[in-house]
Amino acid sequence: WRTFAFTTLLSLYTLISFVYILLLNFKALNTRPDTTLRNLISQTTKDSSVLMWGAEVEYNSYFQRKAGTMFSYQYPLYMPNYTNESLWNTLCSELTISKPVLIIDTLNPKTALDKAHPCLISIITKQYVTKAQGNNGWIVYTRK
């Protein structure tokens, strides 16, 4: 009976895990970007990179676009006693190489673009222009 009990518990755990993952995917699929963002990102190719500034990596997943940097989730760059010059320089170097087609500022107060490192501000001001503003207020920058 121990084998039966173990198998039953293992099956139940597997079923619960599957339902949990299914619910997470359902939530992600229903978190669709607004029309402006959808249209702009849809005009890029799957080889293009789109940087969602402000910890909104689910959009990269939704559209199957790379972020163009290992810092697709930017919170570490803003953490006191963690962030440093080297991390910001790595980000800026990666963006210079990958040249994201779009940079979308999601206006996350925890990752405010106006408080970003000067190297990032320089890349955006020299290489990008404001293209549009999404219905949700997000600002879309495209390459010049």
Residue frames as a rotation matrix with the C-alpha (Angstrom) as fourth column:
TRP 1
0.563 0.827 0.000 0.00
0.827 -0.563 0.000 0.00
0.000 0.000 -1.000 0.00
ARG 2
0.207 -0.578 -0.789 3.00
0.301 -0.730 0.614 2.31
-0.931 -0.364 0.023 0.48
THR 3
-0.786 -0.494 0.371 3.81
0.467 -0.082 0.880 2.17
-0.405 0.866 0.295 -3.20
PHE 4
-0.085 0.856 0.509 0.20
0.932 -0.113 0.346 3.00
0.353 0.504 -0.788 -4.02
ALA 5
0.672 0.327 -0.665 0.20
0.625 -0.732 0.272 5.94
-0.398 -0.598 -0.696 -1.57
PHE 6
-0.234 -0.854 -0.465 3.50
0.253 -0.515 0.819 7.26
-0.939 0.074 0.336 -2.93
THR 7
-0.765 -0.013 0.643 2.32
0.642 0.051 0.765 6.95
-0.042 0.999 -0.031 -6.54
THR 8
0.287 0.949 0.129 -0.95
0.930 -0.308 0.200 8.68
0.230 0.063 -0.971 -5.68
LEU 9
0.549 -0.143 -0.824 0.83
0.417 -0.807 0.418 11.57
-0.725 -0.572 -0.383 -3.92
LEU 10
-0.577 -0.816 -0.042 3.31
0.298 -0.258 0.919 11.93
-0.761 0.518 0.392 -6.77
SER 11
-0.492 0.493 0.717 0.48
0.841 0.055 0.539 11.99
0.226 0.868 -0.442 -9.30
LEU 12
0.594 0.744 -0.306 -1.41
0.803 -0.572 0.170 14.57
-0.049 -0.347 -0.937 -7.26
TYR 13
0.140 -0.650 -0.747 1.71
0.278 -0.698 0.660 16.75
-0.950 -0.300 0.083 -6.98
THR 14
-0.792 -0.444 0.419 2.27
0.481 -0.031 0.876 16.51
-0.376 0.895 0.238 -10.74
LEU 15
-0.073 0.869 0.489 -1.35
0.941 -0.102 0.322 17.43
0.330 0.483 -0.811 -11.45
ILE 16
0.682 0.301 -0.667 -1.26
0.591 -0.764 0.259 20.43
-0.432 -0.570 -0.699 -9.11
SER 17
-0.274 -0.865 -0.420 2.03
0.235 -0.484 0.843 21.62
-0.933 0.132 0.336 -10.64
PHE 18
-0.708 0.061 0.703 0.59
0.706 0.094 0.702 21.27
-0.024 0.994 -0.110 -14.13
VAL 19
0.375 0.918 0.129 -2.54
0.899 -0.394 0.191 23.26
0.226 0.044 -0.973 -13.22
TYR 20
0.462 -0.284 -0.841 -0.40
0.414 -0.769 0.487 25.96
-0.785 -0.572 -0.238 -11.58
ILE 21
-0.657 -0.754 -0.017 1.80
0.278 -0.263 0.924 26.32
-0.701 0.602 0.382 -14.69
LEU 22
-0.421 0.603 0.678 -1.29
0.878 0.084 0.471 26.33
0.227 0.794 -0.565 -16.88
LEU 23
0.632 0.679 -0.373 -2.80
0.762 -0.633 0.139 29.16
-0.141 -0.372 -0.917 -14.83
LEU 24
0.037 -0.706 -0.707 0.43
0.238 -0.681 0.693 31.17
-0.971 -0.194 0.143 -15.04
ASN 25
-0.842 -0.339 0.419 0.50
0.449 -0.012 0.893 30.78
-0.298 0.941 0.163 -18.82
PHE 26
0.028 0.932 0.360 -3.18
0.971 -0.110 0.210 31.72
0.236 0.344 -0.909 -19.05
LYS 27
0.593 0.130 -0.795 -2.47
0.494 -0.838 0.232 34.91
-0.636 -0.531 -0.561 -17.10
ALA 28
-0.413 -0.844 -0.342 0.51
0.144 -0.431 0.891 35.74
-0.899 0.318 0.300 -19.34
LEU 29
-0.705 0.185 0.685 -1.54
0.709 0.176 0.683 35.14
0.006 0.967 -0.255 -22.50
ASN 30
0.353 0.927 0.126 -4.25
0.903 -0.373 0.212 37.47
0.243 0.039 -0.969 -21.25
THR 31
0.345 -0.352 -0.870 -1.76
0.332 -0.821 0.464 40.24
-0.878 -0.449 -0.166 -20.43
ARG 32
0.184 -0.221 0.958 -1.73
0.983 0.050 -0.178 41.55
-0.008 0.974 0.227 -23.94
PRO 33
-0.712 -0.511 -0.481 -0.13
0.507 -0.849 0.152 44.86
-0.486 -0.136 0.864 -24.81
ASP 34
0.166 0.799 -0.577 -2.23
0.020 -0.588 -0.808 47.74
-0.986 0.122 -0.114 -25.99
THR 35
0.816 0.319 0.481 -2.88
0.437 0.204 -0.876 48.27
-0.377 0.926 0.027 -29.70
THR 36
0.819 -0.548 -0.169 -0.08
-0.567 -0.730 -0.383 50.80
0.086 0.409 -0.908 -30.26
LEU 37
-0.046 -0.880 0.473 2.56
-0.822 0.302 0.482 48.52
-0.567 -0.367 -0.738 -28.74
ARG 38
0.238 0.210 0.948 1.17
0.178 0.950 -0.255 45.45
-0.955 0.229 0.189 -30.46
ASN 39
0.974 0.174 0.146 1.35
0.176 -0.174 -0.969 47.18
-0.143 0.969 -0.201 -33.86
LEU 40
0.579 -0.812 -0.075 4.87
-0.812 -0.565 -0.147 48.52
0.077 0.146 -0.986 -33.34
ILE 41
-0.165 -0.670 0.724 6.33
-0.665 0.617 0.420 45.28
-0.728 -0.412 -0.547 -32.03
SER 42
0.488 0.425 0.763 4.55
0.233 0.778 -0.583 43.27
-0.841 0.462 0.280 -34.72
GLN 43
0.967 -0.146 -0.209 6.44
-0.252 -0.417 -0.874 45.30
0.041 0.897 -0.440 -37.33
THR 44
0.045 -0.985 0.168 9.75
-0.966 0.000 0.259 43.97
-0.255 -0.174 -0.951 -36.00
THR 45
0.250 -0.034 -0.968 11.20
-0.520 0.838 -0.164 40.62
0.817 0.544 0.192 -37.01
LYS 46
0.973 0.123 -0.194 11.84
0.067 0.656 0.752 37.66
0.220 -0.745 0.630 -34.73
ASP 47
0.186 -0.978 -0.093 15.57
0.872 0.208 -0.444 38.40
0.454 0.001 0.891 -35.12
SER 48
-0.005 -0.128 0.992 15.04
-0.080 -0.989 -0.128 41.93
0.997 -0.080 -0.006 -33.77
SER 49
-0.553 -0.112 -0.825 15.60
0.795 0.226 -0.563 42.81
0.249 -0.968 -0.036 -30.17
VAL 50
0.163 0.676 0.719 13.09
0.038 -0.732 0.680 44.88
0.986 -0.084 -0.145 -28.22
LEU 51
-0.780 -0.490 -0.388 14.13
0.420 0.050 -0.906 46.20
0.464 -0.870 0.167 -24.83
MET 52
0.430 0.898 0.092 11.26
0.349 -0.259 0.900 46.59
0.832 -0.355 -0.425 -22.37
TRP 53
-0.654 -0.712 0.255 12.68
0.070 -0.392 -0.917 49.02
0.753 -0.582 0.306 -19.82
GLY 54
-0.379 0.500 0.779 11.02
-0.885 -0.443 -0.146 48.41
0.272 -0.744 0.610 -16.48
ALA 55
-0.857 -0.091 0.507 10.81
-0.346 0.830 -0.437 44.69
-0.381 -0.550 -0.743 -15.75
GLU 56
0.262 0.961 -0.092 8.13
-0.692 0.120 -0.712 43.80
-0.673 0.250 0.696 -18.29
VAL 57
-0.696 -0.709 -0.110 9.87
-0.599 0.489 0.635 40.77
-0.397 0.508 -0.765 -19.80
GLU 58
-0.223 0.672 0.706 6.57
0.271 0.739 -0.617 38.97
-0.936 0.054 -0.347 -20.41
TYR 59
0.674 0.454 -0.582 6.20
-0.371 -0.473 -0.799 41.11
-0.638 0.755 -0.151 -23.55
ASN 60
-0.272 -0.825 -0.495 9.47
-0.947 0.137 0.292 39.76
-0.173 0.548 -0.818 -24.92
SER 61
-0.805 0.024 0.593 8.09
-0.051 0.993 -0.109 36.30
-0.591 -0.118 -0.798 -24.31
TYR 62
0.178 0.982 0.055 4.68
0.111 0.035 -0.993 37.13
-0.978 0.183 -0.103 -25.76
PHE 63
0.782 0.105 -0.614 6.18
-0.524 -0.422 -0.739 38.49
-0.337 0.900 -0.275 -29.01
GLN 64
0.729 -0.581 0.361 9.16
0.577 0.806 0.131 36.11
-0.367 0.113 0.923 -29.00
ARG 65
0.679 -0.554 0.482 11.68
-0.003 -0.659 -0.752 38.95
0.734 0.509 -0.449 -29.17
LYS 66
0.050 -0.766 -0.641 15.05
0.932 0.266 -0.245 39.05
0.359 -0.585 0.727 -27.46
ALA 67
0.825 0.225 -0.519 15.81
0.470 -0.784 0.406 41.91
-0.315 -0.579 -0.752 -25.10
GLY 68
0.680 -0.628 0.378 19.27
0.131 -0.402 -0.906 42.51
0.721 0.666 -0.191 -26.56
THR 69
-0.248 -0.753 0.610 20.92
-0.676 -0.316 -0.666 42.37
0.694 -0.578 -0.430 -23.14
MET 70
-0.532 0.034 -0.846 21.19
0.469 0.843 -0.261 40.09
0.705 -0.536 -0.464 -20.17
PHE 71
-0.932 0.199 -0.303 19.53
0.166 -0.508 -0.845 42.90
-0.322 -0.838 0.440 -18.22
SER 72
-0.565 0.809 0.163 16.03
0.231 -0.034 0.972 42.28
0.792 0.587 -0.167 -19.54
TYR 73
0.617 0.632 -0.469 15.00
0.639 -0.055 0.767 42.64
0.459 -0.773 -0.438 -15.90
GLN 74
0.050 -0.699 0.713 16.51
0.206 -0.692 -0.692 45.92
0.977 0.181 0.109 -14.71
TYR 75
0.923 0.362 0.130 15.85
-0.038 -0.251 0.967 45.93
0.383 -0.898 -0.218 -10.95
PRO 76
0.537 -0.766 -0.352 19.43
0.823 0.387 0.415 44.83
-0.182 -0.513 0.839 -10.13
LEU 77
-0.214 -0.647 0.732 20.75
0.762 -0.579 -0.289 47.96
0.611 0.496 0.617 -11.85
TYR 78
0.088 0.370 0.925 18.87
-0.226 -0.897 0.381 50.12
0.970 -0.243 0.004 -9.35
MET 79
0.817 0.235 -0.526 19.70
0.382 0.462 0.800 48.18
0.432 -0.855 0.288 -6.16
PRO 80
0.526 -0.655 0.543 21.91
-0.764 -0.644 -0.038 50.09
0.374 -0.395 -0.839 -3.74
ASN 81
0.068 -0.659 0.749 24.93
-0.806 0.406 0.431 48.09
-0.589 -0.633 -0.503 -2.56
TYR 82
0.321 0.006 0.947 24.58
0.356 0.926 -0.126 45.82
-0.878 0.378 0.295 -5.60
THR 83
0.896 0.082 0.437 24.73
0.444 -0.231 -0.866 47.92
0.030 0.970 -0.243 -8.71
ASN 84
0.156 -0.880 -0.449 28.03
0.287 -0.394 0.873 49.34
-0.945 -0.265 0.191 -9.90
GLU 85
0.096 -0.225 -0.970 29.67
-0.727 -0.682 0.086 51.04
-0.680 0.696 -0.229 -12.84
SER 86
-0.854 -0.519 0.040 30.64
-0.378 0.671 0.639 47.70
-0.359 0.530 -0.768 -14.39
LEU 87
-0.405 0.784 0.470 27.03
0.601 0.616 -0.509 46.48
-0.689 0.076 -0.721 -14.57
TRP 88
0.526 0.610 -0.593 25.87
-0.003 -0.696 -0.718 49.64
-0.851 0.379 -0.364 -16.30
ASN 89
-0.167 -0.674 -0.720 28.82
-0.827 -0.302 0.474 49.52
-0.537 0.675 -0.507 -18.70
THR 90
-0.861 -0.067 0.505 27.98
0.113 0.941 0.319 45.91
-0.496 0.332 -0.802 -19.53
LEU 91
0.132 0.984 0.116 24.38
0.567 0.021 -0.824 46.90
-0.813 0.175 -0.555 -20.28
CYS 92
0.520 0.074 -0.851 25.47
-0.418 -0.847 -0.329 49.79
-0.745 0.526 -0.410 -22.49
SER 93
-0.575 -0.788 -0.222 28.03
-0.648 0.272 0.711 47.66
-0.500 0.553 -0.667 -24.31
GLU 94
-0.661 0.397 0.637 25.44
0.456 0.886 -0.080 44.95
-0.596 0.238 -0.767 -25.00
LEU 95
0.433 0.879 -0.201 22.94
0.392 -0.384 -0.836 47.53
-0.812 0.284 -0.511 -26.29
THR 96
0.132 -0.487 -0.863 25.59
-0.715 -0.650 0.257 49.04
-0.686 0.583 -0.435 -28.55
ILE 97
-0.870 -0.486 0.084 26.20
-0.327 0.695 0.640 45.61
-0.369 0.529 -0.764 -30.07
SER 98
-0.608 0.673 0.421 22.62
0.643 0.728 -0.235 44.30
-0.465 0.128 -0.876 -30.22
LYS 99
-0.976 0.182 -0.116 21.04
-0.215 -0.864 0.455 47.61
-0.017 0.469 0.883 -31.29
PRO 100
-0.500 0.856 0.130 17.45
0.594 0.449 -0.668 47.00
-0.630 -0.257 -0.733 -30.15
VAL 101
-0.581 0.387 0.716 14.93
0.637 -0.332 0.696 48.11
0.507 0.861 -0.054 -32.76
LEU 102
0.327 0.736 0.593 12.68
-0.038 -0.617 0.786 49.45
0.944 -0.280 -0.174 -30.01
ILE 103
-0.864 -0.334 -0.378 13.23
0.375 0.075 -0.924 50.54
0.337 -0.940 0.061 -26.43
ILE 104
0.078 0.969 0.233 9.95
0.183 -0.244 0.952 50.78
0.980 -0.032 -0.197 -24.58
ASP 105
-0.901 -0.336 0.274 9.94
-0.152 -0.346 -0.926 52.73
0.406 -0.876 0.261 -21.33
THR 106
-0.225 0.850 -0.477 7.22
0.577 0.510 0.638 51.17
0.785 -0.132 -0.605 -19.18
LEU 107
-0.066 0.155 0.986 7.44
-0.409 -0.905 0.115 54.05
0.910 -0.396 0.124 -16.70
ASN 108
0.508 0.131 -0.851 8.14
0.595 0.662 0.457 51.71
0.623 -0.738 0.258 -13.80
PRO 109
0.817 -0.167 0.552 9.00
-0.400 -0.853 0.334 53.97
0.416 -0.494 -0.764 -10.84
LYS 110
0.774 -0.551 0.313 11.50
-0.021 0.471 0.882 51.39
-0.633 -0.689 0.353 -9.56
THR 111
-0.080 -0.800 0.595 13.48
0.814 0.292 0.503 51.59
-0.576 0.524 0.627 -12.82
ALA 112
0.750 0.444 -0.491 12.99
0.171 -0.846 -0.504 55.22
-0.639 0.294 -0.711 -13.81
LEU 113
0.507 -0.538 0.674 14.77
0.850 0.178 -0.497 55.88
0.147 0.824 0.547 -17.07
ASP 114
0.675 -0.240 0.698 15.60
-0.078 -0.964 -0.256 59.43
0.734 0.118 -0.669 -16.02
LYS 115
0.670 -0.471 0.574 17.62
-0.687 -0.101 0.719 57.97
-0.281 -0.876 -0.391 -13.12
ALA 116
0.921 -0.336 0.197 19.54
0.383 0.871 -0.308 55.59
-0.068 0.360 0.931 -15.36
HIS 117
0.110 -0.980 -0.167 23.29
0.573 -0.074 0.816 55.68
-0.812 -0.185 0.554 -15.81
PRO 118
0.206 -0.064 -0.976 24.59
-0.475 -0.879 -0.043 58.41
-0.855 0.473 -0.211 -18.17
CYS 119
-0.840 -0.543 -0.017 25.85
-0.284 0.413 0.865 55.79
-0.463 0.731 -0.501 -20.65
LEU 120
-0.484 0.745 0.459 22.28
0.799 0.590 -0.114 54.57
-0.356 0.312 -0.881 -21.22
ILE 121
0.430 0.618 -0.659 20.88
0.301 -0.786 -0.540 58.10
-0.851 0.034 -0.523 -21.46
SER 122
-0.258 -0.638 -0.725 23.58
-0.557 -0.515 0.651 58.85
-0.789 0.572 -0.222 -24.04
ILE 123
-0.911 -0.040 0.411 22.68
0.252 0.736 0.628 55.81
-0.328 0.676 -0.660 -26.15
ILE 124
-0.050 0.988 0.149 19.00
0.883 0.113 -0.455 56.71
-0.466 0.108 -0.878 -26.13
THR 125
0.475 0.276 -0.836 19.49
0.058 -0.957 -0.284 60.41
-0.878 0.086 -0.470 -26.92
LYS 126
-0.338 -0.715 -0.612 22.06
-0.621 -0.319 0.716 59.81
-0.707 0.622 -0.337 -29.68
GLN 127
-0.980 -0.196 -0.041 20.63
-0.169 0.699 0.695 56.69
-0.108 0.688 -0.718 -31.34
TYR 128
-0.535 0.845 0.024 16.88
0.844 0.536 -0.027 56.77
-0.036 0.006 -0.999 -30.68
VAL 129
-0.871 0.408 0.275 13.92
-0.339 -0.902 0.267 59.02
0.357 0.140 0.924 -31.24
THR 130
-0.608 0.742 0.282 10.51
-0.162 0.232 -0.959 58.98
-0.777 -0.629 -0.021 -29.55
LYS 131
-0.967 0.255 0.026 8.17
0.112 0.330 0.937 57.15
0.231 0.909 -0.348 -31.91
ALA 132
-0.097 0.995 0.013 4.90
-0.081 -0.021 0.997 56.84
0.992 0.096 0.082 -30.03
GLN 133
-0.775 0.021 0.631 3.19
-0.631 -0.003 -0.776 56.64
-0.014 -1.000 0.016 -26.71
GLY 134
-0.805 0.471 -0.361 1.11
0.348 0.867 0.356 53.59
0.481 0.161 -0.862 -25.96
ASN 135
0.126 0.953 0.276 -2.44
-0.012 -0.276 0.961 53.78
0.992 -0.125 -0.024 -24.69
ASN 136
0.667 0.066 -0.742 -1.01
0.681 0.348 0.644 52.85
0.301 -0.935 0.188 -21.29
GLY 137
0.958 -0.279 -0.063 1.39
-0.239 -0.902 0.360 55.83
-0.157 -0.330 -0.931 -21.39
TRP 138
0.377 -0.869 0.320 4.49
0.483 0.480 0.732 53.79
-0.790 -0.122 0.601 -22.14
ILE 139
0.552 -0.283 -0.784 7.01
-0.624 -0.764 -0.163 55.63
-0.553 0.579 -0.599 -24.33
VAL 140
0.702 -0.253 0.666 8.35
0.520 0.821 -0.235 53.89
-0.487 0.511 0.708 -27.42
TYR 141
0.269 -0.722 -0.637 11.78
-0.605 -0.641 0.472 54.80
-0.750 0.259 -0.609 -28.78
THR 142
0.895 -0.060 0.442 12.94
0.360 0.681 -0.637 53.68
-0.263 0.729 0.632 -32.24
ARG 143
-0.089 -0.995 0.035 16.39
0.738 -0.042 0.674 53.82
-0.670 0.086 0.738 -33.78
LYS 144
0.243 0.089 -0.966 17.19
-0.330 -0.929 -0.169 56.99
-0.912 0.360 -0.196 -35.71
